[in-house]
């Protein structure tokens, strides 16, 4: 007669068999993944949404893109300004020529421009501004200590001549843009004596 084994010893043997089977599976490189409650065996678990971060835009790249967009709105290429300027206002071969400068202005490059000529002689000047584009440029000239040398002049896609007088050496010119990107050229000539 075979002795009856207790229920406890059968459970211990069954538990031991499960432990041995798990050890064999782990040793062979197989591992079972825990399943989420309520999923079928072998079904893929549902991935939880992952947090994504929005990249912070590079301010330099944004500014460069905005300036390039403004430049595309100019009436002609910025590289051509240097050639255009001497045809638009008196240049260095003109009688009484003192100085000149040119460039372009826009919302994203420079809405204001200040030029200081410390070597400008005291006296009167004939100033000419040419502007091309859809914007409006206001020109103001003053002495180094801030005294007005002329009345403000407004240029809208045109060429304008006006007088400026400084009782002391040095002349400051300020340009302010309102509106679309615009090209400009400015020239200063000594006013004829008499």
TORPA-4810 file (N, C-alpha, C, O; in nm, 3 decimals):
<nodes>
NODE_1_0.084_-0.116_0.000_0.000_0.000_0.000_0.089_0.122_0.000_0.189_0.132_0.071_X
NODE_2_0.046_0.215_-0.084_0.124_0.339_-0.101_0.068_0.441_-0.003_-0.053_0.465_0.004_X
NODE_3_0.160_0.498_0.073_0.110_0.595_0.169_0.054_0.719_0.098_0.107_0.763_-0.004_X
NODE_4_-0.053_0.773_0.154_-0.113_0.894_0.097_-0.029_1.013_0.134_0.016_1.030_0.247_X
NODE_5_-0.012_1.091_0.038_0.065_1.213_0.066_-0.032_1.323_0.103_-0.144_1.331_0.053_X
NODE_6_0.012_1.402_0.185_-0.075_1.510_0.229_-0.091_1.614_0.118_-0.006_1.625_0.030_X
NODE_7_-0.197_1.687_0.124_-0.225_1.794_0.025_-0.116_1.897_0.028_-0.085_1.961_-0.072_X
NODE_8_-0.057_1.914_0.148_0.047_2.015_0.160_0.171_1.973_0.085_0.235_2.057_0.021_X
NODE_9_0.207_1.847_0.090_0.327_1.806_0.021_0.307_1.812_-0.130_0.401_1.842_-0.203_X
NODE_10_0.186_1.782_-0.178_0.160_1.795_-0.322_0.172_1.940_-0.366_0.229_1.966_-0.472_X
NODE_11_0.123_2.033_-0.290_0.133_2.176_-0.324_0.277_2.221_-0.322_0.319_2.301_-0.406_X
NODE_12_0.356_2.167_-0.226_0.497_2.204_-0.219_0.569_2.153_-0.342_0.652_2.222_-0.400_X
NODE_13_0.535_2.027_-0.383_0.599_1.975_-0.503_0.559_2.056_-0.624_0.644_2.085_-0.709_X
NODE_14_0.433_2.092_-0.636_0.387_2.171_-0.751_0.454_2.307_-0.751_0.493_2.357_-0.856_X
NODE_15_0.468_2.367_-0.634_0.537_2.497_-0.625_0.681_2.483_-0.664_0.737_2.570_-0.732_X
NODE_16_0.744_2.372_-0.622_0.883_2.348_-0.658_0.898_2.330_-0.807_0.995_2.378_-0.866_X
NODE_17_0.805_2.262_-0.870_0.809_2.242_-1.014_0.797_2.374_-1.087_0.869_2.397_-1.184_X
NODE_18_0.711_2.461_-1.043_0.695_2.594_-1.103_0.823_2.673_-1.086_0.867_2.742_-1.178_X
NODE_19_0.884_2.664_-0.968_1.008_2.739_-0.943_1.119_2.689_-1.033_1.196_2.768_-1.087_X
NODE_20_1.127_2.555_-1.049_1.229_2.499_-1.137_1.205_2.542_-1.280_1.300_2.579_-1.350_X
NODE_21_1.082_2.540_-1.326_1.049_2.582_-1.463_1.085_2.730_-1.484_1.138_2.766_-1.588_X
NODE_22_1.056_2.814_-1.387_1.090_2.956_-1.398_1.239_2.975_-1.403_1.289_3.058_-1.479_X
NODE_23_1.312_2.896_-1.322_1.459_2.906_-1.322_1.514_2.864_-1.457_1.606_2.927_-1.508_X
NODE_24_1.459_2.758_-1.515_1.505_2.713_-1.647_1.478_2.817_-1.755_1.563_2.842_-1.839_X
NODE_25_1.360_2.877_-1.753_1.326_2.980_-1.852_1.419_3.101_-1.839_1.464_3.155_-1.940_X
NODE_26_1.448_3.142_-1.718_1.536_3.256_-1.695_1.676_3.223_-1.739_1.743_3.305_-1.802_X
NODE_27_1.722_3.102_-1.707_1.857_3.062_-1.745_1.871_3.051_-1.896_1.979_3.076_-1.949_X
NODE_28_1.764_3.014_-1.966_1.772_3.001_-2.112_1.757_3.134_-2.184_1.766_3.140_-2.306_X
NODE_29_1.735_3.242_-2.110_1.726_3.375_-2.170_1.584_3.417_-2.200_1.562_3.526_-2.253_X
NODE_30_1.489_3.337_-2.169_1.350_3.374_-2.193_1.295_3.435_-2.065_1.320_3.385_-1.955_X
NODE_31_1.222_3.538_-2.079_1.160_3.599_-1.963_1.021_3.644_-2.003_1.001_3.695_-2.113_X
NODE_32_0.930_3.626_-1.918_0.793_3.668_-1.945_0.774_3.809_-1.896_0.824_3.848_-1.790_X
NODE_33_0.701_3.886_-1.976_0.670_4.023_-1.934_0.540_4.021_-1.857_0.449_3.944_-1.887_X
NODE_34_0.533_4.103_-1.760_0.410_4.113_-1.683_0.304_4.174_-1.772_0.329_4.270_-1.846_X
NODE_35_0.188_4.118_-1.764_0.078_4.170_-1.846_-0.007_4.263_-1.763_-0.024_4.247_-1.642_X
NODE_36_-0.060_4.361_-1.831_-0.150_4.451_-1.763_-0.278_4.378_-1.731_-0.321_4.293_-1.809_X
NODE_37_-0.339_4.408_-1.617_-0.464_4.340_-1.581_-0.567_4.361_-1.692_-0.582_4.471_-1.745_X
NODE_38_-0.637_4.255_-1.725_-0.744_4.266_-1.822_-0.698_4.247_-1.966_-0.780_4.257_-2.057_X
NODE_39_-0.567_4.221_-1.990_-0.522_4.197_-2.126_-0.514_4.049_-2.150_-0.499_3.972_-2.056_X
NODE_40_-0.523_4.009_-2.275_-0.513_3.869_-2.310_-0.367_3.830_-2.312_-0.279_3.913_-2.334_X
NODE_41_-0.344_3.702_-2.288_-0.206_3.653_-2.291_-0.150_3.674_-2.431_-0.217_3.643_-2.530_X
NODE_42_-0.030_3.725_-2.440_0.035_3.748_-2.569_0.000_3.881_-2.633_0.063_3.920_-2.731_X
NODE_43_-0.100_3.953_-2.580_-0.137_4.083_-2.637_-0.035_4.187_-2.596_0.020_4.182_-2.486_X
NODE_44_-0.009_4.281_-2.685_0.087_4.388_-2.653_0.024_4.486_-2.557_-0.092_4.524_-2.573_X
NODE_45_0.099_4.526_-2.459_0.043_4.626_-2.367_0.030_4.760_-2.439_0.108_4.790_-2.529_X
NODE_46_-0.066_4.839_-2.400_-0.088_4.972_-2.459_0.015_5.068_-2.403_0.029_5.082_-2.282_X
NODE_47_0.085_5.131_-2.493_0.188_5.226_-2.450_0.122_5.351_-2.395_0.025_5.402_-2.451_X
NODE_48_0.173_5.398_-2.286_0.121_5.521_-2.230_0.181_5.638_-2.307_0.295_5.630_-2.352_X
NODE_49_0.106_5.747_-2.322_0.158_5.862_-2.396_0.284_5.916_-2.327_0.291_5.924_-2.205_X
NODE_50_0.381_5.953_-2.409_0.504_6.010_-2.354_0.498_6.162_-2.367_0.438_6.215_-2.461_X
NODE_51_0.558_6.229_-2.274_0.560_6.376_-2.277_0.661_6.420_-2.382_0.773_6.370_-2.387_X
NODE_52_0.620_6.514_-2.465_0.711_6.570_-2.565_0.735_6.716_-2.532_0.646_6.784_-2.480_X
NODE_53_0.853_6.761_-2.562_0.883_6.902_-2.537_0.892_6.975_-2.669_0.943_6.922_-2.768_X
NODE_54_0.843_7.096_-2.671_0.851_7.180_-2.789_0.986_7.250_-2.788_1.021_7.316_-2.690_X
NODE_55_1.063_7.235_-2.897_1.193_7.300_-2.898_1.179_7.453_-2.893_1.088_7.510_-2.955_X
NODE_56_1.267_7.516_-2.822_1.267_7.662_-2.814_1.333_7.716_-2.940_1.446_7.678_-2.971_X
NODE_57_1.265_7.806_-3.013_1.324_7.860_-3.135_1.453_7.939_-3.104_1.462_8.007_-3.002_X
NODE_58_1.549_7.928_-3.192_1.675_7.999_-3.180_1.650_8.146_-3.217_1.616_8.173_-3.332_X
NODE_59_1.667_8.242_-3.123_1.639_8.382_-3.153_1.723_8.437_-3.268_1.676_8.518_-3.347_X
NODE_60_1.848_8.391_-3.278_1.934_8.439_-3.386_1.881_8.392_-3.520_1.878_8.469_-3.616_X
NODE_61_1.840_8.266_-3.528_1.786_8.211_-3.652_1.657_8.283_-3.691_1.634_8.311_-3.808_X
NODE_62_1.572_8.311_-3.592_1.447_8.384_-3.620_1.475_8.523_-3.672_1.411_8.568_-3.768_X
NODE_63_1.572_8.594_-3.610_1.606_8.730_-3.654_1.663_8.729_-3.795_1.631_8.815_-3.877_X
NODE_64_1.748_8.630_-3.824_1.806_8.620_-3.958_1.699_8.592_-4.063_1.704_8.647_-4.173_X
NODE_65_1.603_8.507_-4.029_1.494_8.475_-4.121_1.407_8.598_-4.146_1.366_8.623_-4.259_X
NODE_66_1.379_8.674_-4.040_1.298_8.796_-4.054_1.370_8.900_-4.139_1.308_8.965_-4.223_X
NODE_67_1.502_8.916_-4.118_1.580_9.012_-4.197_1.584_8.970_-4.344_1.575_9.054_-4.433_X
NODE_68_1.598_8.839_-4.369_1.599_8.790_-4.507_1.464_8.815_-4.575_1.458_8.850_-4.693_X
NODE_69_1.357_8.796_-4.499_1.223_8.823_-4.554_1.207_8.972_-4.586_1.149_9.007_-4.688_X
NODE_70_1.259_9.059_-4.498_1.254_9.203_-4.524_1.336_9.239_-4.648_1.293_9.317_-4.733_X
NODE_71_1.455_9.181_-4.658_1.543_9.211_-4.771_1.478_9.172_-4.904_1.498_9.239_-5.005_X
NODE_72_1.400_9.065_-4.903_1.331_9.021_-5.025_1.226_9.122_-5.071_1.185_9.120_-5.186_X
NODE_73_1.183_9.211_-4.981_1.082_9.312_-5.016_1.141_9.442_-5.071_1.067_9.532_-5.111_X
NODE_74_1.274_9.454_-5.073_1.337_9.576_-5.125_1.310_9.590_-5.274_1.290_9.490_-5.343_X
NODE_75_1.309_9.713_-5.326_1.282_9.734_-5.469_1.391_9.679_-5.561_1.365_9.653_-5.678_X
NODE_76_1.511_9.661_-5.509_1.619_9.593_-5.582_1.715_9.533_-5.480_1.709_9.567_-5.362_X
NODE_77_1.802_9.445_-5.526_1.890_9.370_-5.435_1.979_9.461_-5.352_2.028_9.563_-5.401_X
NODE_78_1.999_9.424_-5.227_2.082_9.503_-5.135_2.224_9.519_-5.188_2.289_9.621_-5.163_X
NODE_79_2.274_9.418_-5.261_2.410_9.424_-5.316_2.426_9.536_-5.420_2.537_9.577_-5.450_X
NODE_80_2.314_9.583_-5.474_2.318_9.687_-5.578_2.314_9.829_-5.521_2.328_9.926_-5.596_X
NODE_81_2.295_9.843_-5.391_2.283_9.977_-5.331_2.409_10.058_-5.354_2.401_10.177_-5.386_X
NODE_82_2.525_9.997_-5.338_2.652_10.068_-5.353_2.668_10.127_-5.493_2.723_10.236_-5.509_X
NODE_83_2.619_10.056_-5.594_2.624_10.107_-5.732_2.517_10.213_-5.756_2.540_10.309_-5.830_X
NODE_84_2.401_10.195_-5.694_2.290_10.289_-5.715_2.315_10.424_-5.648_2.284_10.528_-5.706_X
NODE_85_2.367_10.424_-5.527_2.380_10.547_-5.447_2.445_10.664_-5.522_2.389_10.773_-5.518_X
NODE_86_2.560_10.647_-5.590_2.621_10.762_-5.658_2.541_10.812_-5.778_2.566_10.922_-5.827_X
NODE_87_2.447_10.732_-5.824_2.360_10.778_-5.934_2.237_10.849_-5.880_2.169_10.922_-5.954_X
NODE_88_2.207_10.829_-5.752_2.086_10.885_-5.691_2.111_11.019_-5.623_2.025_11.107_-5.623_X
NODE_89_2.230_11.036_-5.564_2.266_11.161_-5.495_2.409_11.198_-5.536_2.483_11.113_-5.585_X
NODE_90_2.449_11.326_-5.517_2.586_11.365_-5.553_2.691_11.276_-5.485_2.676_11.238_-5.369_X
NODE_91_2.795_11.245_-5.560_2.900_11.157_-5.508_3.032_11.232_-5.496_3.036_11.354_-5.510_X
NODE_92_3.138_11.159_-5.470_3.269_11.219_-5.440_3.326_11.303_-5.555_3.413_11.387_-5.531_X
NODE_93_3.278_11.283_-5.676_3.328_11.366_-5.787_3.245_11.493_-5.807_3.270_11.569_-5.901_X
NODE_94_3.147_11.517_-5.719_3.063_11.638_-5.728_3.131_11.755_-5.657_3.204_11.737_-5.560_X
NODE_95_3.107_11.876_-5.708_3.165_11.997_-5.649_3.117_12.014_-5.505_2.998_12.002_-5.477_X
NODE_96_3.210_12.043_-5.416_3.177_12.068_-5.275_3.142_11.944_-5.195_3.093_11.955_-5.083_X
NODE_97_3.167_11.826_-5.251_3.131_11.702_-5.182_3.198_11.694_-5.045_3.318_11.720_-5.031_X
NODE_98_3.119_11.659_-4.943_3.172_11.645_-4.807_3.168_11.499_-4.761_3.269_11.447_-4.714_X
NODE_99_3.053_11.434_-4.774_3.040_11.294_-4.731_2.912_11.235_-4.788_2.826_11.306_-4.840_X
NODE_100_2.902_11.103_-4.777_2.781_11.032_-4.822_2.773_10.898_-4.751_2.876_10.845_-4.708_X
NODE_101_2.654_10.844_-4.739_2.635_10.707_-4.691_2.504_10.655_-4.745_2.416_10.732_-4.784_X
NODE_102_2.491_10.523_-4.747_2.372_10.460_-4.802_2.348_10.326_-4.734_2.434_10.277_-4.660_X
NODE_103_2.232_10.268_-4.758_2.198_10.139_-4.700_2.050_10.111_-4.714_1.983_10.165_-4.802_X
NODE_104_2.000_10.025_-4.627_1.856_9.997_-4.626_1.809_9.976_-4.483_1.887_9.942_-4.394_X
NODE_105_1.680_9.999_-4.464_1.620_9.991_-4.331_1.494_9.906_-4.338_1.426_9.900_-4.441_X
NODE_106_1.464_9.838_-4.226_1.340_9.762_-4.218_1.304_9.739_-4.072_1.381_9.771_-3.981_X
NODE_107_1.188_9.685_-4.053_1.137_9.654_-3.918_1.232_9.561_-3.842_1.252_9.578_-3.722_X
NODE_108_1.289_9.463_-3.911_1.369_9.361_-3.844_1.520_9.380_-3.857_1.596_9.300_-3.803_X
NODE_109_1.564_9.483_-3.926_1.708_9.509_-3.934_1.741_9.635_-3.854_1.815_9.629_-3.755_X
NODE_110_1.686_9.747_-3.895_1.705_9.873_-3.822_1.595_9.969_-3.864_1.585_10.005_-3.982_X
NODE_111_1.515_10.008_-3.770_1.412_10.109_-3.798_1.468_10.249_-3.777_1.408_10.348_-3.820_X
NODE_112_1.583_10.256_-3.711_1.647_10.385_-3.684_1.796_10.372_-3.715_1.858_10.269_-3.691_X
NODE_113_1.851_10.479_-3.770_1.994_10.481_-3.802_2.048_10.617_-3.760_1.988_10.721_-3.788_X
NODE_114_2.164_10.617_-3.693_2.227_10.741_-3.650_2.370_10.743_-3.703_2.445_10.647_-3.684_X
NODE_115_2.405_10.851_-3.770_2.541_10.867_-3.824_2.600_10.996_-3.768_2.538_11.102_-3.776_X
NODE_116_2.720_10.986_-3.712_2.787_11.103_-3.656_2.914_11.129_-3.734_3.002_11.043_-3.743_X
NODE_117_2.923_11.248_-3.792_3.043_11.289_-3.865_3.115_11.393_-3.779_3.083_11.512_-3.784_X
NODE_118_3.212_11.347_-3.701_3.284_11.437_-3.610_3.373_11.536_-3.685_3.410_11.639_-3.631_X
NODE_119_3.406_11.503_-3.809_3.497_11.591_-3.884_3.425_11.690_-3.975_3.490_11.767_-4.045_X
NODE_120_3.291_11.689_-3.974_3.218_11.785_-4.058_3.251_11.928_-4.014_3.241_11.962_-3.896_X
NODE_121_3.290_12.010_-4.109_3.326_12.149_-4.077_3.202_12.230_-4.040_3.092_12.200_-4.085_X
NODE_122_3.223_12.331_-3.959_3.112_12.424_-3.929_3.074_12.492_-4.059_3.160_12.522_-4.142_X
NODE_123_2.944_12.518_-4.077_2.898_12.586_-4.198_2.767_12.528_-4.248_2.697_12.456_-4.178_X
NODE_124_2.736_12.563_-4.373_2.610_12.521_-4.435_2.635_12.410_-4.536_2.738_12.407_-4.604_X
NODE_125_2.539_12.319_-4.544_2.548_12.204_-4.635_2.420_12.191_-4.716_2.311_12.222_-4.670_X
NODE_126_2.438_12.145_-4.839_2.325_12.104_-4.920_2.317_11.952_-4.902_2.410_11.879_-4.938_X
NODE_127_2.207_11.906_-4.847_2.190_11.763_-4.818_2.087_11.707_-4.916_1.984_11.770_-4.941_X
NODE_128_2.115_11.590_-4.970_2.018_11.523_-5.056_1.997_11.381_-5.005_2.092_11.309_-4.973_X
NODE_129_1.869_11.342_-5.000_1.834_11.205_-4.965_1.752_11.147_-5.079_1.660_11.211_-5.130_X
NODE_130_1.786_11.025_-5.117_1.706_10.948_-5.212_1.659_10.824_-5.138_1.738_10.758_-5.071_X
NODE_131_1.531_10.792_-5.149_1.479_10.670_-5.088_1.393_10.597_-5.189_1.318_10.658_-5.265_X
NODE_132_1.404_10.465_-5.188_1.328_10.381_-5.279_1.267_10.267_-5.199_1.336_10.197_-5.124_X
NODE_133_1.137_10.249_-5.217_1.064_10.146_-5.145_0.930_10.200_-5.099_0.896_10.315_-5.128_X
NODE_134_0.857_10.118_-5.029_0.722_10.156_-4.985_0.718_10.222_-4.848_0.611_10.266_-4.803_X
NODE_135_0.831_10.230_-4.780_0.836_10.292_-4.648_0.860_10.442_-4.656_0.885_10.497_-4.763_X
NODE_136_0.853_10.506_-4.542_0.878_10.650_-4.529_0.997_10.669_-4.436_1.000_10.614_-4.326_X
NODE_137_1.097_10.747_-4.481_1.213_10.775_-4.398_1.212_10.922_-4.359_1.204_11.010_-4.445_X
NODE_138_1.220_10.949_-4.229_1.230_11.087_-4.180_1.376_11.112_-4.145_1.439_11.032_-4.075_X
NODE_139_1.429_11.225_-4.194_1.569_11.262_-4.173_1.574_11.385_-4.083_1.503_11.482_-4.105_X
NODE_140_1.660_11.379_-3.980_1.685_11.495_-3.896_1.836_11.512_-3.881_1.908_11.415_-3.860_X
NODE_141_1.883_11.636_-3.892_2.025_11.664_-3.870_2.038_11.757_-3.750_1.952_11.842_-3.724_X
NODE_142_2.150_11.738_-3.678_2.173_11.822_-3.560_2.322_11.837_-3.536_2.404_11.766_-3.595_X
NODE_143_2.356_11.930_-3.449_2.495_11.949_-3.407_2.531_11.837_-3.310_2.444_11.762_-3.266_X
NODE_144_2.659_11.827_-3.276_2.701_11.722_-3.182_2.636_11.737_-3.046_2.617_11.638_-2.975_X
NODE_145_2.601_11.861_-3.008_2.537_11.881_-2.878_2.384_11.877_-2.887_2.316_11.913_-2.791_X
NODE_146_2.329_11.833_-3.003_2.185_11.811_-3.014_2.102_11.927_-3.065_1.979_11.917_-3.069_X
NODE_147_2.164_12.038_-3.105_2.087_12.151_-3.160_2.047_12.119_-3.304_2.132_12.074_-3.382_X
NODE_148_1.921_12.142_-3.343_1.879_12.111_-3.480_1.962_12.189_-3.583_1.988_12.308_-3.567_X
NODE_149_2.004_12.117_-3.689_2.078_12.179_-3.799_1.987_12.199_-3.920_2.022_12.269_-4.014_X
NODE_150_1.869_12.138_-3.916_1.769_12.153_-4.022_1.634_12.113_-3.968_1.623_12.055_-3.860_X
NODE_151_1.530_12.143_-4.044_1.398_12.093_-4.011_1.392_11.946_-4.051_1.465_11.904_-4.140_X
NODE_152_1.306_11.866_-3.987_1.291_11.726_-4.029_1.241_11.719_-4.173_1.158_11.800_-4.214_X
NODE_153_1.290_11.622_-4.249_1.251_11.603_-4.389_1.198_11.461_-4.403_1.256_11.366_-4.350_X
NODE_154_1.086_11.447_-4.476_1.023_11.317_-4.496_1.043_11.273_-4.641_1.009_11.347_-4.733_X
NODE_155_1.097_11.154_-4.660_1.123_11.100_-4.793_1.034_10.979_-4.818_1.037_10.882_-4.742_X
NODE_156_0.956_10.986_-4.926_0.868_10.875_-4.965_0.896_10.841_-5.111_0.841_10.906_-5.201_X
NODE_157_0.979_10.742_-5.135_1.010_10.695_-5.270_1.043_10.811_-5.364_0.985_10.823_-5.473_X
NODE_158_1.135_10.897_-5.323_1.169_11.017_-5.400_1.312_11.060_-5.368_1.385_10.991_-5.297_X
NODE_159_1.350_11.175_-5.424_1.478_11.238_-5.392_1.449_11.380_-5.348_1.378_11.454_-5.418_X
NODE_160_1.503_11.419_-5.234_1.474_11.551_-5.177_1.606_11.619_-5.139_1.697_11.555_-5.086_X
NODE_161_1.614_11.749_-5.168_1.731_11.830_-5.127_1.687_11.928_-5.019_1.577_11.982_-5.026_X
NODE_162_1.773_11.951_-4.919_1.744_12.048_-4.814_1.874_12.102_-4.758_1.981_12.046_-4.781_X
NODE_163_1.865_12.212_-4.685_1.982_12.277_-4.626_1.997_12.237_-4.480_1.899_12.218_-4.408_X
NODE_164_2.123_12.224_-4.439_2.155_12.200_-4.297_2.271_12.291_-4.261_2.365_12.308_-4.339_X
NODE_165_2.265_12.351_-4.140_2.370_12.443_-4.097_2.413_12.408_-3.955_2.330_12.391_-3.866_X
NODE_166_2.543_12.397_-3.937_2.596_12.372_-3.803_2.698_12.481_-3.769_2.792_12.503_-3.845_X
NODE_167_2.680_12.550_-3.656_2.773_12.657_-3.618_2.905_12.602_-3.562_3.003_12.676_-3.547_X
NODE_168_2.907_12.472_-3.531_3.028_12.411_-3.473_3.066_12.289_-3.557_2.989_12.242_-3.640_X
NODE_169_3.186_12.240_-3.535_3.232_12.122_-3.608_3.150_12.000_-3.567_3.115_11.984_-3.450_X
NODE_170_3.119_11.914_-3.663_3.046_11.790_-3.637_2.900_11.800_-3.678_2.837_11.905_-3.665_X
NODE_171_2.848_11.689_-3.728_2.710_11.684_-3.773_2.654_11.544_-3.747_2.717_11.443_-3.778_X
NODE_172_2.535_11.540_-3.689_2.467_11.414_-3.660_2.346_11.403_-3.752_2.269_11.497_-3.766_X
NODE_173_2.330_11.286_-3.815_2.215_11.261_-3.902_2.141_11.140_-3.848_2.199_11.034_-3.824_X
NODE_174_2.010_11.157_-3.829_1.927_11.047_-3.779_1.818_11.016_-3.880_1.749_11.105_-3.929_X
NODE_175_1.804_10.885_-3.910_1.700_10.838_-4.001_1.603_10.751_-3.922_1.645_10.671_-3.838_X
NODE_176_1.474_10.767_-3.949_1.372_10.685_-3.884_1.278_10.632_-3.991_1.224_10.708_-4.071_X
NODE_177_1.259_10.500_-3.992_1.173_10.436_-4.092_1.034_10.412_-4.035_1.018_10.374_-3.919_X
NODE_178_0.935_10.434_-4.119_0.798_10.398_-4.088_0.748_10.318_-4.207_0.742_10.369_-4.319_X
NODE_179_0.711_10.192_-4.183_0.655_10.111_-4.291_0.750_10.008_-4.347_0.836_9.955_-4.276_X
NODE_180_0.733_9.980_-4.475_0.802_9.869_-4.544_0.951_9.893_-4.559_0.998_10.006_-4.548_X
NODE_181_1.027_9.786_-4.583_1.171_9.798_-4.606_1.201_9.898_-4.718_1.135_9.897_-4.822_X
NODE_182_1.301_9.983_-4.695_1.331_10.093_-4.788_1.482_10.114_-4.799_1.555_10.102_-4.701_X
NODE_183_1.525_10.146_-4.920_1.665_10.175_-4.950_1.686_10.326_-4.943_1.595_10.402_-4.976_X
NODE_184_1.804_10.370_-4.900_1.833_10.514_-4.895_1.976_10.544_-4.935_2.065_10.459_-4.926_X
NODE_185_1.996_10.668_-4.979_2.131_10.722_-5.003_2.127_10.868_-4.960_2.031_10.938_-4.990_X
NODE_186_2.229_10.913_-4.890_2.238_11.051_-4.841_2.371_11.110_-4.882_2.473_11.042_-4.881_X
NODE_187_2.368_11.238_-4.920_2.491_11.305_-4.962_2.495_11.445_-4.901_2.393_11.512_-4.889_X
NODE_188_2.617_11.488_-4.863_2.637_11.621_-4.806_2.739_11.695_-4.892_2.849_11.647_-4.917_X
NODE_189_2.698_11.816_-4.936_2.789_11.902_-5.010_2.800_12.035_-4.936_2.701_12.083_-4.880_X
NODE_190_2.919_12.095_-4.937_2.934_12.229_-4.880_2.850_12.324_-4.966_2.858_12.323_-5.088_X
NODE_191_2.773_12.406_-4.898_2.691_12.503_-4.972_2.783_12.606_-5.036_2.882_12.647_-4.975_X
NODE_192_2.752_12.650_-5.158_2.835_12.751_-5.224_2.841_12.880_-5.141_2.741_12.921_-5.082_X
NODE_193_2.955_12.941_-5.137_2.972_13.067_-5.062_2.889_13.176_-5.130_2.871_13.176_-5.252_X
NODE_194_2.840_13.268_-5.049_2.770_13.385_-5.101_2.628_13.367_-5.097_2.553_13.456_-5.138_X
</nodes>
